[in-house]
């Protein structure tokens, strides 16, 4: 039964076929701001990837939001011009501060519309050696499957011992991902419209069968002006139109949960060990893994139970940092 559901991908292609595949590798887009040490770790891991030397890298560097950020942003930019190890590197320096959401929306739209597909990273995402290989193979395998909306590199720290190498869940993600132009075109940041159109059943399902309130609450916070984010609206596209592919062993992880970012406090809840092997089996049947959906919901429920005192301290820190960092 398993062989009917999963197809082996043959890694040893014929020379001509391999050359054609490499010529069609997806461009990588990296979004940076003022975190030099995080950016270095992200780049160094990416340089170590299979296919890195054959891939085009586009780096968007946001401009300082305040005078306090000028030196840190310049330090990142100086480092960016020292990078090598890729087929070609293009650095786009923003002249005015966009903020993370606007920077990503504009940058992804520009590059994916030109190349038809894209691999996206932020400056605090560390990848395994086979991250780019997994992404490019999945982009090729599912390029005509409209229900596959995105490819995720990250998987929450859930029990994965009986999960296949890859599987689908109706859920988003932004810690190392890929998509195609014909799927990204459905993205729109319309919080009030989405809020009005979601039924109680939609909210329940979107929140992993009510295991967490965080996801739809982000829509509400964007409506109220308390947040200006992008990823939750991408998750809405996936919820309404199809699925995300996930690996059972994560190929990317977030190293930014150290209070250095605007929307992230200090936590180790999301820490994972990266997979060290190639992903060789990709799901043929495009249906949701109920087991994975349930386990992700259970994980969300578990991390939702945080003492009130800790939540208050967390939001105070976020507020202060939002004023001084970005």
C-alpha positions as CSV (number, residue, x, y, z in Angstrom):
1,X,0.0,0.0,0.0
2,X,2.8,2.4,0.8
3,X,4.4,2.0,-2.6
4,X,1.1,2.9,-4.2
5,X,1.1,6.2,-2.2
6,X,4.7,7.2,-2.5
7,X,7.0,7.4,-5.5
8,X,10.8,7.0,-5.4
9,X,12.7,9.8,-7.0
10,X,15.7,8.7,-9.0
11,X,18.7,10.8,-7.9
12,X,21.2,9.6,-10.5
13,X,19.9,11.2,-13.6
14,X,21.4,10.9,-17.1
15,X,24.0,13.7,-17.7
16,X,21.8,15.6,-20.2
17,X,18.7,15.3,-18.0
18,X,20.7,16.4,-15.0
19,X,22.1,19.4,-16.8
20,X,18.6,20.5,-17.9
21,X,17.3,20.1,-14.4
22,X,20.2,22.2,-13.0
23,X,19.5,24.9,-15.6
24,X,16.0,25.2,-14.3
25,X,16.7,25.4,-10.6
26,X,14.4,27.8,-8.7
27,X,15.9,31.2,-7.6
28,X,16.5,31.6,-3.9
29,X,15.2,34.8,-2.3
30,X,16.5,35.9,1.1
31,X,15.1,38.8,3.2
32,X,17.5,40.6,5.6
33,X,17.5,43.5,7.9
34,X,19.8,44.2,10.9
35,X,20.8,40.8,12.4
36,X,24.3,40.2,11.2
37,X,25.0,37.0,13.2
38,X,21.7,35.4,12.2
39,X,22.3,36.3,8.5
40,X,25.7,34.8,8.6
41,X,24.4,31.5,9.9
42,X,21.7,31.5,7.3
43,X,24.1,32.1,4.5
44,X,26.8,29.7,5.7
45,X,24.2,26.8,5.9
46,X,22.9,27.7,2.4
47,X,26.4,27.8,0.9
48,X,26.8,24.2,2.1
49,X,23.7,23.0,0.2
50,X,23.7,20.7,-2.7
51,X,22.8,22.9,-5.7
52,X,23.9,26.2,-4.0
53,X,26.7,26.8,-6.6
54,X,24.2,26.3,-9.4
55,X,21.5,28.6,-7.9
56,X,20.7,32.3,-8.3
57,X,20.4,34.1,-5.0
58,X,18.5,37.4,-4.6
59,X,18.9,39.2,-1.3
60,X,16.5,42.0,-0.2
61,X,18.1,44.3,2.4
62,X,15.5,46.5,4.1
63,X,16.4,50.0,5.0
64,X,16.8,51.2,8.7
65,X,13.5,52.1,10.4
66,X,15.2,54.3,13.0
67,X,18.6,55.9,13.5
68,X,19.5,53.2,16.0
69,X,19.3,50.6,13.2
70,X,21.6,52.3,10.7
71,X,24.9,50.8,11.8
72,X,23.5,47.3,12.1
73,X,21.8,47.5,8.7
74,X,25.1,48.7,7.2
75,X,27.0,45.9,8.8
76,X,24.7,43.4,7.2
77,X,25.0,45.1,3.8
78,X,28.8,45.1,4.0
79,X,28.7,41.4,4.7
80,X,26.3,40.7,1.9
81,X,28.8,42.0,-0.7
82,X,31.4,39.5,0.6
83,X,29.2,36.4,-0.1
84,X,30.2,33.9,-2.7
85,X,29.3,30.3,-3.5
86,X,26.3,30.8,-5.7
87,X,25.8,31.0,-9.5
88,X,24.8,34.7,-9.3
89,X,24.0,37.0,-6.4
90,X,21.8,40.1,-6.7
91,X,21.4,42.4,-3.8
92,X,18.4,44.8,-3.6
93,X,18.9,47.6,-1.1
94,X,15.7,49.2,-0.1
95,X,16.0,53.0,0.1
96,X,13.1,53.3,2.6
97,X,12.1,50.9,5.4
98,X,9.4,48.5,4.1
99,X,9.0,46.4,7.2
100,X,9.1,42.6,6.9
101,X,5.6,41.9,5.5
102,X,5.8,44.5,2.7
103,X,9.4,43.6,1.9
104,X,8.4,39.9,1.5
105,X,5.2,40.5,-0.4
106,X,6.9,42.8,-2.9
107,X,10.0,40.7,-3.3
108,X,8.3,37.3,-3.6
109,X,5.8,38.7,-6.1
110,X,8.6,40.3,-8.3
111,X,10.8,37.3,-8.4
112,X,8.2,34.5,-8.7
113,X,6.4,36.3,-11.5
114,X,9.7,36.5,-13.4
115,X,10.9,33.0,-12.9
116,X,7.7,31.1,-12.3
117,X,8.9,29.5,-9.1
118,X,10.8,30.6,-6.0
119,X,12.5,29.4,-2.8
120,X,12.1,31.8,0.1
121,X,14.2,32.3,3.3
122,X,14.4,34.9,6.0
123,X,17.6,35.9,7.8
124,X,17.0,33.5,10.7
125,X,16.4,30.3,8.9
126,X,19.2,27.6,8.9
127,X,18.9,24.8,6.4
128,X,20.2,21.3,6.0
129,X,22.6,20.2,3.2
130,X,19.7,18.8,1.2
131,X,17.2,21.7,1.6
132,X,17.6,23.1,-1.9
133,X,17.5,19.6,-3.4
134,X,14.3,18.8,-1.6
135,X,12.8,22.1,-2.7
136,X,13.7,21.8,-6.3
137,X,12.7,18.2,-6.7
138,X,9.3,19.0,-5.1
139,X,8.8,22.0,-7.3
140,X,9.4,19.8,-10.3
141,X,7.3,16.9,-9.1
142,X,4.2,19.0,-8.2
143,X,4.5,21.8,-10.8
144,X,1.2,20.8,-12.5
145,X,-0.6,19.8,-9.3
146,X,-2.6,22.9,-8.5
147,X,-3.7,21.6,-5.1
148,X,-0.1,21.6,-3.9
149,X,0.2,25.3,-2.9
150,X,3.5,25.3,-1.2
151,X,6.6,23.3,-0.1
152,X,7.6,23.5,3.5
153,X,11.1,22.9,4.7
154,X,10.2,23.1,8.4
155,X,8.1,20.7,10.5
156,X,7.0,21.4,14.1
157,X,8.6,19.1,16.7
158,X,5.9,16.5,16.6
159,X,6.1,12.7,16.9
160,X,7.1,11.7,13.4
161,X,8.2,8.0,13.8
162,X,5.3,6.6,11.8
163,X,5.0,9.4,9.2
164,X,6.1,8.9,5.6
165,X,9.1,10.9,4.3
166,X,6.7,13.6,2.9
167,X,3.0,14.3,3.5
168,X,0.4,16.9,3.0
169,X,-1.4,19.1,5.6
170,X,-3.8,22.0,5.0
171,X,-1.5,24.4,6.9
172,X,0.9,27.2,6.1
173,X,4.5,27.9,7.1
174,X,7.2,30.5,6.5
175,X,10.4,29.1,7.8
176,X,12.0,28.0,4.5
177,X,9.4,27.4,1.8
178,X,8.8,27.4,-2.0
179,X,5.9,27.9,-4.4
180,X,5.0,28.7,-8.0
181,X,3.7,31.9,-9.6
182,X,0.3,30.3,-10.5
183,X,-0.3,29.6,-6.8
184,X,1.2,32.8,-5.4
185,X,-1.2,34.8,-7.6
186,X,-4.0,33.9,-5.2
187,X,-2.2,35.7,-2.3
188,X,-3.9,38.8,-1.0
189,X,-3.7,40.6,2.2
190,X,-7.3,41.5,2.9
191,X,-7.9,40.9,6.7
192,X,-11.4,42.3,6.9
193,X,-12.6,40.4,3.9
194,X,-11.2,37.2,5.2
195,X,-12.6,37.8,8.7
196,X,-16.0,38.4,7.3
197,X,-16.0,35.4,5.0
198,X,-14.8,32.8,7.6
199,X,-17.6,30.7,9.1
200,X,-17.4,29.3,12.6
201,X,-16.5,25.9,11.0
202,X,-13.7,27.6,9.0
203,X,-12.3,29.1,12.2
204,X,-12.5,25.8,14.0
205,X,-10.7,24.0,11.2
206,X,-8.2,26.8,10.5
207,X,-7.3,26.7,14.3
208,X,-6.5,22.9,14.1
209,X,-9.9,21.8,15.3
210,X,-10.0,24.5,18.0
211,X,-6.6,23.4,19.5
212,X,-5.3,26.9,19.2
213,X,-6.8,30.4,18.8
214,X,-3.6,31.9,17.5
215,X,-4.1,31.6,13.8
216,X,-7.5,33.2,13.3
217,X,-6.5,35.7,16.1
218,X,-3.8,36.9,13.8
219,X,-6.4,37.7,11.1
220,X,-8.3,39.7,13.8
221,X,-5.1,41.5,14.9
222,X,-4.3,42.5,11.4
223,X,-7.9,43.8,11.0
224,X,-7.5,45.9,14.2
225,X,-4.1,47.2,13.2
226,X,-2.3,45.5,16.1
227,X,-0.3,43.4,13.6
228,X,0.9,43.9,10.0
229,X,1.9,40.5,8.8
230,X,1.8,38.4,5.7
231,X,2.2,34.7,6.4
232,X,-1.2,34.1,7.9
233,X,-2.8,35.3,4.7
234,X,-0.7,32.8,2.7
235,X,-2.0,30.2,5.2
236,X,-5.5,31.2,4.2
237,X,-4.7,30.5,0.5
238,X,-3.6,27.0,1.4
239,X,-6.6,26.4,3.6
240,X,-9.0,27.4,0.8
241,X,-7.2,25.9,-2.2
242,X,-5.1,22.9,-1.3
243,X,-2.2,21.7,0.8
244,X,1.4,22.2,1.9
245,X,4.0,19.4,1.5
246,X,5.9,18.7,4.7
247,X,9.0,16.6,5.3
248,X,8.9,14.1,8.3
249,X,12.4,15.3,9.1
250,X,12.8,19.1,9.0
251,X,15.2,20.5,6.5
252,X,15.0,24.1,7.9
253,X,14.7,25.6,11.3
254,X,14.3,29.0,12.9
255,X,17.1,30.4,15.0
256,X,15.5,33.8,15.7
257,X,13.5,33.0,18.8
258,X,15.9,34.9,20.9
259,X,14.0,38.3,21.1
260,X,16.0,39.6,18.2
261,X,13.0,39.8,15.8
262,X,9.9,41.9,15.9
263,X,7.3,39.1,16.1
264,X,9.4,36.5,18.0
265,X,10.1,36.3,21.7
266,X,12.5,34.0,23.5
267,X,11.4,30.4,23.3
268,X,12.7,26.9,22.5
269,X,9.3,25.5,21.7
270,X,10.0,25.3,18.0
271,X,13.5,23.9,18.2
272,X,14.1,20.9,15.9
273,X,17.1,18.8,14.7
274,X,17.6,19.0,11.0
275,X,17.5,15.9,8.8
276,X,20.8,14.9,7.4
277,X,19.7,12.7,4.5
278,X,18.2,13.3,1.1
279,X,14.4,13.1,0.8
280,X,13.8,10.2,-1.6
281,X,10.1,9.7,-1.5
282,X,7.4,12.2,-2.4
283,X,3.7,11.6,-1.9
284,X,1.7,10.7,-5.0
285,X,-1.7,10.8,-3.4
286,X,-2.5,14.5,-2.7
287,X,-4.6,14.1,0.4
288,X,-4.2,15.4,3.9
289,X,-2.4,13.3,6.5
290,X,-4.9,13.2,9.4
291,X,-2.3,11.9,11.7
292,X,0.0,14.8,11.0
293,X,-2.8,17.3,11.2
294,X,-3.9,16.0,14.6
295,X,-0.3,16.0,16.0
296,X,0.4,19.5,14.8
297,X,-2.9,20.5,16.6
298,X,-1.8,18.8,19.7
299,X,1.6,20.6,19.6
300,X,-0.3,23.9,19.2
301,X,-2.5,23.1,22.1
302,X,0.5,22.3,24.3
303,X,2.4,25.5,23.6
304,X,-0.8,27.5,24.2
305,X,-0.8,26.6,27.8
306,X,1.7,29.3,29.0
307,X,1.4,30.9,32.5
308,X,-0.3,34.3,32.4
309,X,2.7,36.0,34.0
310,X,5.0,34.6,31.3
311,X,2.6,35.8,28.6
312,X,2.6,39.3,30.0
313,X,6.4,39.4,30.2
314,X,6.6,38.1,26.7
315,X,4.3,40.8,25.3
316,X,6.1,43.6,27.2
317,X,9.4,42.5,25.8
318,X,7.9,42.4,22.3
319,X,6.5,45.9,22.6
320,X,9.8,47.3,23.8
321,X,11.8,45.5,21.2
322,X,9.5,46.7,18.4
323,X,10.3,50.2,19.4
324,X,14.1,49.8,19.4
325,X,14.9,47.1,16.8
326,X,12.6,47.7,13.8
